[in-house]
Amino acid sequence: MGQWRAPGGILVEAIILDDRPLLRVSHRVNGTTYLQGYCATVAELAAHGVDLAELVEDPPLDHL
């Protein structure tokens, strides 16, 4: 699945949880990753401080 990064250590990942597609938002601070929450829609990302304009897609691992 895809993942995107934003400045300040924000990571957004597309995942499947309990058979539901969700976006997992986490924040990396001083080497520790903290879960901020899950979103069912892209519109909900703003509630977690994610600016869509700042997201950059990570390349898939098989293309590195």
Residue frames relative to the residue before (quaternion, step in Angstrom):
aa qw qx qy qz dx dy dz
M 1.0000 0.0000 0.0000 0.0000 0.00 0.00 0.00
G 0.5966 -0.6168 0.3932 0.3303 3.58 -1.23 0.32
Q 0.0523 -0.7729 0.6279 0.0744 3.49 -1.31 0.32
W 0.1592 -0.7829 0.6006 0.0315 3.51 -1.15 0.82
R 0.2194 -0.7659 0.5929 0.1176 3.57 -1.14 0.69
A 0.1367 -0.7523 0.6397 0.0787 3.52 -1.25 0.63
P 0.6516 -0.5045 0.3730 0.4263 3.60 -1.18 0.38
G 0.7581 0.3845 -0.2780 0.4474 3.54 -1.18 0.57
G 0.6327 -0.5878 0.3267 0.3841 3.59 1.20 0.34
I 0.4220 0.6954 -0.4738 0.3372 3.60 1.22 0.36
L 0.0473 -0.7745 0.6308 0.0065 3.57 -1.00 0.93
V 0.0908 -0.7680 0.6333 0.0296 3.57 -0.93 0.98
E 0.0351 -0.8095 0.5855 -0.0267 3.57 -0.74 1.11
A 0.3456 -0.6898 0.5949 0.2254 3.55 -1.07 0.79
I 0.0564 0.8124 -0.5720 0.0984 3.59 -0.61 1.16
I 0.3250 -0.6655 0.6165 0.2674 3.52 -1.40 0.04
L 0.0347 0.7874 -0.6115 0.0698 3.58 -0.74 1.09
D 0.8272 -0.0533 -0.0208 0.5591 3.58 -0.63 1.14
D 0.6781 -0.5229 0.2665 0.4424 3.57 0.96 1.00
R 0.6141 0.5107 -0.3639 0.4792 3.61 1.21 0.45
P 0.3891 -0.6936 0.5427 0.2704 3.60 -0.93 0.79
L 0.0437 0.7999 -0.5933 0.0791 3.57 -0.83 1.04
L 0.3444 -0.6650 0.6070 0.2660 3.51 -1.38 0.15
R 0.1935 -0.7746 0.5943 0.0969 3.58 -0.76 1.08
V 0.1525 -0.7877 0.5942 0.0556 3.57 -0.79 1.06
S 0.0547 0.7860 -0.6129 0.0592 3.55 -0.80 1.04
H 0.2456 -0.7597 0.5930 0.1040 3.52 -1.30 0.48
R 0.2143 -0.7820 0.5753 0.1078 3.58 -0.76 1.05
V 0.0238 0.7883 -0.6094 0.0814 3.55 -0.75 1.17
N 0.8524 -0.0904 0.0257 0.5143 3.57 -0.74 1.12
G 0.7534 -0.4183 0.2091 0.4623 3.58 0.90 0.95
T 0.6701 0.4396 -0.3009 0.5169 3.60 1.25 0.00
T 0.2674 -0.7679 0.5642 0.1431 3.58 -0.93 0.93
Y 0.1286 -0.7910 0.5976 0.0270 3.55 -0.85 1.08
L 0.3989 -0.6932 0.5484 0.2440 3.56 -0.94 0.90
Q 0.2296 -0.7738 0.5764 0.1279 3.57 -0.86 0.99
G 0.7203 -0.4033 0.2564 0.5028 3.57 1.06 -0.64
Y 0.4448 -0.6551 0.5453 0.2749 3.49 -1.42 -0.07
C 0.1448 -0.7792 0.6059 0.0683 3.57 -1.12 0.72
A 0.3592 -0.7274 0.5455 0.2101 3.55 -1.03 0.82
T 0.7848 0.1772 -0.0967 0.5860 3.58 1.21 -0.50
V 0.6243 -0.5336 0.4170 0.3894 3.55 -1.26 0.39
A 0.6060 0.5816 -0.3521 0.4130 3.59 1.04 -0.71
E 0.6449 0.5427 -0.3151 0.4362 3.61 1.10 -0.63
L 0.5026 0.6775 -0.4213 0.3331 3.63 1.18 -0.34
A 0.5978 0.5859 -0.3622 0.4101 3.60 1.04 -0.69
A 0.6136 0.5594 -0.3490 0.4345 3.60 1.09 -0.63
H 0.7035 0.4119 -0.2459 0.5243 3.58 1.27 -0.38
G 0.5988 -0.6158 0.3407 0.3822 3.57 1.24 0.36
V 0.4794 0.6611 -0.4407 0.3728 3.59 1.20 0.43
D 0.1964 -0.7528 0.6212 0.0941 3.55 -0.86 1.06
L 0.4227 -0.7427 0.4592 0.2427 3.59 -0.44 1.19
A 0.6250 0.5609 -0.3370 0.4258 3.58 1.07 -0.68
E 0.7022 0.4661 -0.2652 0.4683 3.60 1.16 -0.48
L 0.5196 0.6558 -0.4170 0.3550 3.61 1.22 -0.22
V 0.0838 -0.7616 0.6422 0.0219 3.54 -1.07 0.91
E 0.4056 -0.7343 0.4929 0.2310 3.57 -0.75 1.06
D 0.3674 -0.6913 0.5753 0.2370 3.55 -1.02 0.84
P 0.4709 -0.6594 0.4886 0.3236 3.61 -0.96 0.74
P 0.5689 -0.5774 0.4439 0.3820 3.61 -1.11 0.57
L 0.5949 -0.6107 0.3930 0.3445 3.58 -1.07 0.73
D 0.6540 0.5255 -0.3318 0.4314 3.60 1.04 -0.62
H 0.6701 0.4701 -0.3052 0.4867 3.62 1.25 -0.09
L 0.5289 0.6334 -0.4131 0.3853 3.61 1.23 0.12
